Amino acid sequence: MRKDVVVLAAATTASTAVAAVLLVRQWKRRSEQRWRHAQRILRKFARECATPVPKLWKIADDLVAEMQAGLTSNESSLQMLPSCLPSLPTGDEKGLYYGINLRGTNFIIVQARLGGRNAPISRLGGRNEPISDLYREEIPIPPNIIEASSKELFDWITVELGKFISMHSEGLQGGEKNLGFTVSPTIAEVAASRETAITWKDSLLGDAAGNKLLNEINAAMGKHSVDKRFFALVDDTIGVLAGGRYYSKEGVAAVTLGMGTNAAYIESAQSVVKWPDQTPKPEEIAINIQWGNFRSSHLPITEFDTSLDAESSYPGSQIFEKLISGTYLGETVRRVLLKMAQETALFGDNVPPKLAIPYSLRSPDMAAMHQDTSEDYEIIDEKLTEIFGITNSTTMARELVAEVCDVVAERGARLVGAGIVGIVKKLGRLSNRISIITVEGGVYEHYRVFRNYLHSSVWEMLGNELSDNVIIEHSHGGSGASSIFIAASQP
């Protein structure tokens, strides 16, 4: 009897061991299948995001065609708005200037002294700049002021400007009366989402709406005894363009590349049909392209871009912006990771709830993960825990996260490069002249890999012979400084 019990126990143990081995094998097989599926999702996404040079040229050519159409008619995805500026800087402007850059929920006041392009230079932030006495203050706008009327907003801004001038002008000689006022690309979206009384995009052309706002803010300046005057409201990208022209007469275009995006360039007067009849036409006109809404059948659109667009505040519009700007880069990555988590258990059997929250992955965090060079992707691990509450990611999963970031960033950067080449081609300067493109914005300034992809795409498109003709530079003076160059450019 005892022998039978021993035999039965041994058989039971053996069968249990066999069952355990089978379970382990089954688990490994399921894990391998899930991993292969995750890899398939990544490869398909990468193929659909691919931007080989021939595709980039087709996109650049489509941009040129849309720019030409937008200059002469309304049958274009690009608004091609002529700036109301009567002149652009020459580089000889000197003096102490003030400017305001109005953003989504804050504004920046800037003071700087310009000494002229060829004047003795001072050191600023490690760079040689003909600029000194630079002060900058970022001021949050209370929600009740954002949602108020334009008069109330300008009253509040004027009071803050008066405080800033009195605080920073002590001991400084001079002070020009002209002020610069720039509006960042995102302000129109914030205004629309809050249903404010100000429609900013319709106020940057120098039309009746823009003149009304100018009169209101200058009236506020008089009311609060601030002895300065605004002469124009312009898109911040126009200000960046003015800054580029101040530093070089070859500065012909500008791009803002932050949470929002836009581009501007200098066009000859004879090419511009849209111009107010009562206003004298300058020889050169700064054109606000509004390229966020650029459309081309060659843009690499994926299922994730389609769903992002459908669920956005502006479905069917701003397609180019949704591929390249900081607001959407991280969101695209999040959507890819969510699909992987749902279909391949990338982060465990349960989908992390926070991974389903739209826009929870910001572009600075995406950049930090993408640029993680540690052996086990420690920064990615920290960001996954901090943002999504994912505490059990494997090294392989973190590597996959880095690869998704790389696909999204490379596509966006190369599309920007194609856009820049398209602008220079429209100007007829690719083969025979130097063209300087000034770029402003956190994505370009702080996202090193994105910046490198952008530069390399221009080089790939133009080759060794022509790439030296297109010089891409970071803007001068930092955030908000574009308003200074706007102020300095006017008589």
Phi, psi and omega per residue, in radians:
M1 nan -0.759 -3.121
R2 -1.061 -0.677 -3.115
K3 -1.136 -0.681 3.127
D4 -1.107 -0.685 3.124
V5 -1.107 -0.768 -3.140
V6 -1.083 -0.773 3.141
V7 -1.090 -0.750 -3.136
L8 -1.114 -0.734 3.133
A9 -1.108 -0.729 3.133
A10 -1.112 -0.727 3.140
A11 -1.116 -0.716 3.128
T12 -1.099 -0.776 3.127
T13 -1.079 -0.740 -3.124
A14 -1.115 -0.772 -3.125
S15 -1.151 -0.626 3.093
T16 -1.120 -0.737 3.123
A17 -1.103 -0.745 3.125
V18 -1.087 -0.743 3.126
A19 -1.085 -0.705 3.127
A20 -1.116 -0.744 3.120
V21 -1.078 -0.746 3.125
L22 -1.102 -0.696 3.106
L23 -1.122 -0.734 3.118
V24 -1.098 -0.775 3.125
R25 -1.091 -0.727 3.140
Q26 -1.118 -0.726 3.115
W27 -1.108 -0.764 3.122
K28 -1.106 -0.733 -3.141
R29 -1.109 -0.736 3.123
R30 -1.147 -0.697 3.112
S31 -1.110 -0.736 3.122
E32 -1.138 -0.693 3.110
Q33 -1.113 -0.746 3.115
R34 -1.107 -0.732 -3.128
W35 -1.142 -0.725 3.103
R36 -1.107 -0.645 3.112
H37 -1.147 -0.732 3.087
A38 -1.052 -0.718 3.107
Q39 -1.134 -0.649 3.111
R40 -1.137 -0.717 3.096
I41 -1.047 -0.778 3.139
L42 -1.112 -0.809 -3.103
R43 -1.108 -0.725 3.118
K44 -1.113 -0.767 3.118
F45 -1.077 -0.774 3.138
A46 -1.098 -0.709 3.113
R47 -1.091 -0.743 -3.101
E48 -1.262 -0.393 3.122
C49 -1.593 -0.075 -3.015
A50 -1.053 2.455 3.140
T51 -2.290 1.202 3.072
P52 -1.114 2.796 -3.049
V53 -0.956 -0.772 3.115
P54 -1.003 -0.671 3.087
K55 -1.148 -0.728 3.127
L56 -1.050 -0.688 3.123
W57 -1.167 -0.652 3.099
K58 -1.119 -0.689 3.106
I59 -1.154 -0.758 3.117
A60 -1.066 -0.763 3.136
D61 -1.130 -0.673 3.092
D62 -1.115 -0.655 3.107
L63 -1.112 -0.760 3.105
V64 -1.018 -0.808 -3.133
A65 -1.085 -0.728 3.133
E66 -1.189 -0.639 3.086
M67 -1.105 -0.800 3.136
Q68 -1.093 -0.735 3.125
A69 -1.148 -0.691 -3.117
G70 -1.195 -0.448 3.119
L71 -1.282 -0.476 -3.012
T72 -1.964 -0.253 -3.103
S73 -2.707 -3.131 3.091
N74 -1.721 0.113 -3.115
E75 -1.568 1.131 -3.110
S76 -2.700 2.667 3.050
S77 -1.362 -0.139 -3.124
L78 -1.874 2.304 -3.120
Q79 -1.295 -0.542 3.093
M80 0.870 1.057 -3.065
L81 -1.446 2.117 3.048
P82 -1.198 2.320 3.116
S83 -1.253 2.613 3.129
C84 -1.422 0.093 -3.133
L85 -1.198 2.238 3.092
P86 -1.332 -0.301 -3.138
S87 -2.737 2.856 3.076
L88 -2.042 2.787 -3.107
P89 -1.086 2.638 3.072
T90 -1.820 -0.265 -3.057
G91 1.695 -0.113 3.136
D92 -1.694 -0.079 -3.065
E93 -1.145 2.403 3.123
K94 -2.380 2.614 3.071
G95 2.420 3.087 3.129
L96 -1.735 2.116 -3.022
Y97 -2.197 2.742 3.083
Y98 -2.213 2.622 3.122
G99 -2.657 2.811 3.116
I100 -2.221 2.345 3.016
N101 -2.055 1.923 -3.117
L102 -1.545 2.202 -3.093
R103 -1.993 -2.797 -3.087
G104 -1.146 -1.047 -3.091
T105 -2.168 0.276 3.114
N106 -2.697 3.004 2.986
F107 -2.467 2.743 -3.126
I108 -1.987 2.286 2.985
I109 -1.793 2.318 -3.104
V110 -2.233 2.454 2.982
Q111 -2.175 2.412 3.078
A112 -2.749 2.631 3.040
R113 -1.852 2.208 3.094
L114 -1.755 2.393 -3.116
G115 -1.945 0.113 -3.097
G116 1.619 2.579 -3.065
R117 -1.012 -0.637 -3.050
N118 -1.790 0.181 3.140
A119 -1.340 2.853 3.027
P120 -0.964 2.440 -2.993
I121 -1.858 2.674 3.072
S122 -1.947 2.779 3.119
R123 -1.445 2.263 3.126
L124 -2.411 1.974 3.085
G125 1.039 0.568 3.114
G126 1.446 0.073 3.139
R127 -2.173 2.636 3.047
N128 -1.382 2.154 -3.102
E129 -2.453 2.414 3.022
P130 -1.427 0.914 -3.042
I131 -2.528 2.452 -3.123
S132 -2.576 3.134 -3.136
D133 0.866 0.776 -3.091
L134 -1.547 2.140 3.043
Y135 -2.291 2.515 -3.093
R136 -2.490 2.378 3.101
E137 -2.390 2.228 3.091
E138 -1.724 2.203 -3.029
I139 -2.146 2.125 3.085
P140 -1.229 2.519 3.116
I141 -1.739 2.174 3.128
P142 -1.043 2.503 -3.118
P143 -0.946 -0.655 -3.123
N144 -1.181 -0.456 3.103
I145 -1.375 -0.697 3.106
I146 -1.037 -0.678 -3.073
E147 -1.529 0.000 -3.113
A148 -1.486 -3.036 3.116
S149 -1.292 2.890 3.122
S150 -1.089 -0.643 3.131
K151 -1.068 -0.779 3.141
E152 -1.143 -0.696 3.095
L153 -1.075 -0.822 -3.106
F154 -1.191 -0.604 3.041
D155 -1.021 -0.827 -3.091
W156 -1.148 -0.765 3.128
I157 -1.081 -0.726 -3.109
T158 -1.100 -0.715 3.097
V159 -1.054 -0.789 3.132
E160 -1.144 -0.650 3.107
L161 -1.120 -0.754 3.117
G162 -1.036 -0.737 3.103
K163 -1.075 -0.771 -3.100
F164 -1.097 -0.808 -3.105
I165 -1.097 -0.767 -3.130
S166 -1.158 -0.531 -3.121
M167 -1.331 -0.647 -2.980
H168 -1.844 -0.128 -3.091
S169 -1.623 -0.099 -3.094
E170 -1.063 2.219 3.114
G171 1.472 -0.078 3.141
L172 -1.705 2.373 3.133
Q173 -1.480 2.524 3.021
G174 1.432 -2.865 -3.092
G175 2.421 1.807 -3.088
E176 -1.250 2.681 -3.113
K177 -1.416 -0.417 -3.128
N178 -1.262 2.407 3.064
L179 -2.059 2.605 3.045
G180 -1.790 2.467 3.133
F181 -2.324 1.975 3.116
T182 -2.054 2.602 -3.121
V183 -2.082 2.120 -3.094
S184 -1.241 2.707 -3.066
P185 -0.981 -0.527 -3.058
T186 -1.388 -0.212 -3.010
I187 -1.113 -0.628 -3.117
A188 -1.117 -0.671 -3.138
E189 -1.201 -0.708 3.121
V190 -1.134 -0.747 3.137
A191 -1.069 -0.747 -3.129
A192 -1.130 -0.707 -3.102
S193 -1.194 -0.460 -3.123
R194 -1.736 -0.026 3.125
E195 0.972 0.852 3.117
T196 -1.362 2.989 -3.116
A197 -1.378 -0.182 -3.032
I198 -1.805 2.179 3.033
T199 -1.811 1.649 -2.919
W200 -1.170 -0.738 -3.060
K201 -1.091 -0.490 3.121
D202 -1.473 0.005 -3.047
S203 -1.950 0.121 -3.038
L204 -1.807 0.150 -3.084
L205 -1.815 -0.076 -3.096
G206 1.451 0.363 3.140
D207 -1.505 -2.934 -3.074
A208 -1.061 -0.712 3.141
A209 -1.120 -0.740 3.120
G210 -1.146 -0.711 3.118
N211 -1.121 -0.636 3.104
K212 -1.083 -0.790 3.130
L213 -1.128 -0.710 3.104
L214 -1.054 -0.776 3.129
N215 -1.092 -0.668 -3.129
E216 -1.143 -0.796 -3.086
I217 -1.266 -0.599 3.092
N218 -1.220 -0.563 3.043
A219 -1.135 -0.687 3.094
A220 -1.115 -0.641 3.108
M221 -1.088 -0.747 3.108
G222 -1.173 -0.695 -3.126
K223 -1.051 -0.653 -3.086
H224 -1.785 0.282 3.032
S225 1.005 0.682 3.023
V226 -1.696 1.947 -2.995
D227 -1.432 1.047 3.107
K228 -2.408 2.986 -3.109
R229 -2.563 2.334 2.989
F230 -1.592 2.429 -3.137
F231 -2.026 -0.184 -3.122
A232 -2.839 2.603 2.911
L233 -1.871 2.155 -3.127
V234 -2.312 2.694 3.021
D235 -1.076 2.482 -3.096
D236 -0.997 -0.537 -3.141
T237 -1.142 -0.585 3.038
I238 -1.118 -0.665 3.080
G239 -1.120 -0.710 3.083
V240 -1.095 -0.686 3.089
L241 -1.096 -0.740 3.102
A242 -1.078 -0.690 3.096
G243 -1.115 -0.714 3.101
G244 -1.102 -0.697 3.121
R245 -1.197 -0.577 3.097
Y246 -1.051 -0.685 -3.081
Y247 -1.475 -0.395 3.138
S248 -2.769 2.407 3.086
K249 -1.233 -0.194 3.065
E250 -1.562 0.040 3.066
G251 -1.280 1.842 -2.982
V252 -2.029 -0.186 -3.104
A253 -2.689 2.824 3.123
A254 -2.539 2.636 3.109
V255 -2.334 2.320 2.935
T256 -1.778 2.323 -3.032
L257 -2.464 1.377 3.117
G258 -2.280 -2.284 3.068
M259 -1.143 -0.604 2.987
G260 -1.971 -3.121 3.135
T261 -2.631 2.642 3.062
N262 -2.851 2.965 3.076
A263 -2.488 2.652 3.108
A264 -2.515 2.750 3.113
Y265 -2.710 2.991 -3.105
I266 -1.776 2.138 -3.089
E267 -1.991 2.625 3.070
S268 -1.279 2.571 -3.015
A269 -1.065 -0.651 -3.070
Q270 -1.140 -0.324 3.141
S271 -1.518 -0.156 -3.038
V272 -1.772 1.965 3.115
V273 -1.543 -0.669 -3.100
K274 -1.335 1.685 3.106
W275 -2.638 2.307 3.135
P276 -1.009 2.251 -3.063
D277 -1.063 -0.575 -3.044
Q278 -1.433 -0.080 -3.068
T279 -1.841 2.286 3.090
P280 -1.030 2.438 -3.067
K281 -1.666 2.044 3.087
P282 -1.256 2.908 -3.128
E283 -1.206 -0.630 3.108
E284 -2.071 2.404 -3.102
I285 -2.204 2.252 3.069
A286 -1.370 2.135 -3.097
I287 -1.819 2.192 3.043
N288 -1.528 1.809 -2.998
I289 -1.209 -0.590 -3.009
Q290 1.010 0.900 -2.978
W291 -1.327 -0.085 3.098
G292 -1.031 -0.450 -3.114
N293 -1.682 0.144 -3.132
F294 -0.990 2.378 3.127
R295 -2.144 2.480 3.054
S296 -2.698 2.437 3.104
S297 -1.190 -0.215 -3.100
H298 -1.660 -0.039 3.091
L299 -1.124 2.358 -3.097
P300 -1.389 1.602 -3.088
I301 -1.719 2.311 3.125
T302 -1.990 3.058 3.105
E303 -1.042 -0.557 -3.114
F304 -1.250 -0.643 3.082
D305 -1.186 -0.664 -3.135
T306 -1.124 -0.775 3.135
S307 -1.221 -0.666 3.084
L308 -1.040 -0.807 -3.130
D309 -1.092 -0.787 -3.089
A310 -1.086 -0.557 -3.085
E311 -1.699 0.075 -3.112
S312 -1.447 3.037 3.099
S313 -1.246 -0.364 -3.093
Y314 -2.243 1.167 -3.125
P315 -1.071 2.371 3.112
G316 1.480 -0.052 3.134
S317 -2.277 2.944 -3.136
Q318 0.961 0.702 -3.077
I319 -1.137 -0.767 -3.133
F320 -1.099 -0.747 3.117
E321 -1.047 -0.651 -3.112
K322 -1.241 -0.191 3.084
L323 -1.702 -0.336 -2.950
I324 -2.236 -0.289 -2.992
S325 -1.615 2.808 -3.064
G326 -1.091 -0.494 3.137
T327 -1.068 -0.584 -2.959
Y328 -1.902 -0.275 -3.087
L329 -1.036 -0.912 -3.132
G330 -1.143 -0.592 3.141
E331 -1.150 -0.653 3.088
T332 -1.120 -0.752 3.091
V333 -1.038 -0.799 -3.121
R334 -1.024 -0.723 -3.112
R335 -1.140 -0.673 3.095
V336 -1.149 -0.789 -3.138
L337 -1.115 -0.631 3.124
L338 -1.105 -0.754 3.111
K339 -1.087 -0.741 3.114
M340 -1.089 -0.714 3.141
A341 -1.145 -0.664 -3.116
Q342 -1.277 -0.665 -3.014
E343 -1.754 -0.313 -3.052
T344 -2.259 0.086 -3.120
A345 0.910 0.769 -3.090
L346 -1.013 -0.599 -3.111
F347 -2.022 0.509 3.133
G348 1.943 2.994 -3.060
D349 -1.136 -0.485 3.127
N350 -1.789 2.319 3.117
V351 -1.237 2.181 3.124
P352 -1.027 2.140 -3.062
P353 -0.983 -0.675 -3.084
K354 -1.204 -0.344 3.116
L355 -1.197 -0.308 -3.132
A356 -1.585 0.031 -3.116
I357 -1.487 2.048 -3.123
P358 -1.052 2.469 3.058
Y359 1.064 0.393 3.097
S360 -1.354 -0.364 3.099
L361 -1.723 1.882 -3.134
R362 -1.466 2.751 -3.099
S363 -1.097 -0.619 3.078
P364 -1.079 -0.645 3.102
D365 -1.234 -0.662 3.058
M366 -1.055 -0.774 3.137
A367 -1.082 -0.721 3.132
A368 -1.095 -0.722 3.119
M369 -1.192 -0.753 -3.103
H370 -1.088 -0.638 -3.054
Q371 -1.651 0.262 3.106
D372 -1.263 2.025 -3.125
T373 -1.889 0.132 3.139
S374 -1.213 2.731 -3.024
E375 -1.062 -0.736 -3.096
D376 -1.872 0.352 3.139
Y377 0.947 0.986 -3.071
E378 -1.170 -0.642 3.137
I379 -1.161 -0.713 3.087
I380 -1.059 -0.731 3.109
D381 -1.032 -0.782 -3.141
E382 -1.111 -0.757 -3.102
K383 -1.201 -0.692 3.100
L384 -1.079 -0.689 3.109
T385 -1.200 -0.818 -3.060
E386 -1.166 -0.745 -3.004
I387 -1.587 -0.742 -3.009
F388 -1.962 -0.048 -3.108
G389 1.196 0.445 -3.140
I390 -1.602 1.941 -3.062
T391 -1.933 -0.036 -3.026
N392 -2.126 0.502 -3.102
S393 -1.263 2.499 3.075
T394 -1.528 2.888 3.090
T395 -1.075 -0.676 3.124
M396 -1.118 -0.697 3.121
A397 -1.147 -0.712 -3.140
R398 -1.151 -0.625 3.079
E399 -1.115 -0.679 3.114
L400 -1.132 -0.665 3.079
V401 -1.038 -0.778 3.128
A402 -1.075 -0.663 -3.119
E403 -1.203 -0.658 3.087
V404 -1.113 -0.771 3.086
C405 -1.009 -0.708 -3.107
D406 -1.125 -0.745 -3.136
V407 -1.085 -0.800 -3.103
V408 -1.167 -0.763 -3.122
A409 -1.180 -0.746 -3.123
E410 -1.103 -0.785 3.115
R411 -1.022 -0.865 -3.115
G412 -1.050 -0.787 -3.096
A413 -1.145 -0.714 -3.119
R414 -1.227 -0.540 3.041
L415 -1.176 -0.674 3.046
V416 -1.075 -0.752 3.110
G417 -1.030 -0.742 3.103
A418 -1.101 -0.678 3.108
G419 -1.105 -0.735 3.113
I420 -1.101 -0.790 3.109
V421 -1.074 -0.680 3.117
G422 -1.070 -0.755 3.127
I423 -1.072 -0.813 -3.127
V424 -1.134 -0.653 3.084
K425 -1.104 -0.741 3.110
K426 -1.005 -0.606 -3.139
L427 -1.397 -0.133 -3.138
G428 1.206 0.565 -3.040
R429 -2.002 0.139 -3.046
L430 -1.118 -0.689 -2.965
S431 -1.830 -0.218 -2.982
N432 -2.265 -0.074 -3.093
R433 -2.523 2.690 3.028
I434 -1.346 2.359 3.070
S435 -2.225 2.192 3.123
I436 -1.803 2.187 3.115
I437 -1.891 2.099 -3.134
T438 -1.671 2.254 -3.088
V439 -2.091 2.312 3.122
E440 -2.188 2.559 3.042
G441 2.304 2.648 -3.048
G442 -1.133 -0.587 -3.138
V443 -1.093 -0.783 3.130
Y444 -1.233 -0.735 -3.036
E445 -1.268 -0.725 -2.968
H446 -1.855 -0.266 -3.102
Y447 -1.735 1.522 -2.997
R448 -1.027 -0.800 -3.107
V449 -1.124 -0.721 3.083
F450 -1.025 -0.830 -3.141
R451 -1.040 -0.750 -3.140
N452 -1.133 -0.711 3.093
Y453 -1.091 -0.692 3.142
L454 -1.060 -0.904 -3.119
H455 -1.073 -0.731 -3.089
S456 -1.198 -0.537 3.118
S457 -1.161 -0.682 3.095
V458 -1.125 -0.741 3.121
W459 -1.106 -0.748 3.137
E460 -1.100 -0.693 -3.126
M461 -1.210 -0.663 -3.016
L462 -1.709 -0.375 -3.139
G463 1.301 3.098 -3.082
N464 -1.076 -0.638 -3.022
E465 -1.225 -0.665 -3.016
L466 -1.870 -0.317 -3.016
S467 -1.111 -0.481 3.124
D468 -1.212 -0.255 3.134
N469 -1.385 -0.252 3.136
V470 -2.000 1.958 -3.102
I471 -1.933 2.133 -3.141
I472 -1.838 2.117 -3.090
E473 -2.156 2.614 3.011
H474 -1.326 2.565 -3.075
S475 -1.121 2.790 -3.074
H476 -1.714 2.391 3.007
G477 1.651 -0.250 3.097
G478 1.494 -3.011 -3.042
S479 -1.003 2.333 3.071
G480 1.457 -0.247 -3.062
A481 -1.160 -0.345 -3.141
S482 -1.015 -0.546 -3.139
S483 -1.151 -0.497 3.094
I484 -1.123 -0.782 -3.102
F485 -1.217 -0.535 3.024
I486 -1.126 -0.799 3.126
A487 -1.071 -0.710 -3.060
A488 -1.280 -0.364 -3.018
S489 -1.381 -0.206 -3.030
Q490 -1.788 2.558 -3.124
P491 -1.187 nan nan
